Amino acid sequence: MQSRLSQYLNRTSKVLRDNTSRILRMQGADEISRAPRTLFTFNSPEDLQQFATGCDRDIGGTSTVHLDLEESPEINAPIGRRATGKFWGEMRLGVKSGLEGKLRGGYAGFRNKARPTLFGDIMEDVSNHEYLALRVRVAGDPQTHNSYFANIQTDGPISTDLWQYRLYFQRRDNSWEDLFIPFDSFVRTNSGELSEDQIKMYRERIRSIGISLLGGNSGVQGHYELGIDSIRIVNEEDVVRTPPGEKLPPVEHELVDEKST
């Protein structure tokens, strides 16, 4: 397992190599590739180290949150993995004594951590792709299934802006499915509220991607569980919508070097 300093140096080296390569091959004016690309995987302890978790308990609520490896062959064999991520916990609406009426409970989530280098944080350019693709499985109490959101934070001028999209699952039997979310369908929010001005997302510099469960918005509580294998970006020609009951097509994770460091 690499140290934080080693990860920092590896990321810096990767950025330097990529920038030097672009200059030497004069790629600055080249079109960005439209090929499917995997941004994050959830198949090892090193993968999970890239993510931060949080919940309302951090500010006085009573919910819990975990992001662990699921290593059950029964769960992972259908998609050919030895391990996948498991985002789980208890969604609760109550708050600690003395905070009643001052705080709304019912939140848990995770997102990728900042990836600093000597040249600044690593960002993702998704401007040449139409969809965010998630390979996930939903479990836990059924009442929690309709309260998951995908979240994107950009390197835009307002740091508190968050772009959100409610996740709609076709399979609710603890089996895997691919969700394809058009980037144009995300809506701009700020401090948990829908922004009046719905401007276009700054897709050239994506700072973080994550998933949250917002039980407080819908008055939902209970045990929640969401399995996650990967976060990818694709285009319309790569979208394969597999009906419930049919086997998912394999996904080869082709991560850019150092993406998992």
Beta strands, then each sheet from edge to edge (+ up, - down):
strand 1: 37-41
strand 2: 51-55
strand 3: 66-70
strand 4: 84-91
strand 5: 108-112
strand 6: 131-140
strand 7: 148-154
strand 8: 161-166
strand 9: 176-182
strand 10: 187-190
strand 11: 193-194
strand 12: 206-213
strand 13: 222-234
sheet 1: 1+ 13- 4+ 3-
sheet 2: 1+ 13- 6+ 9-
sheet 3: 2+ 5- 12+ 7- 8+ 10- 11+
end
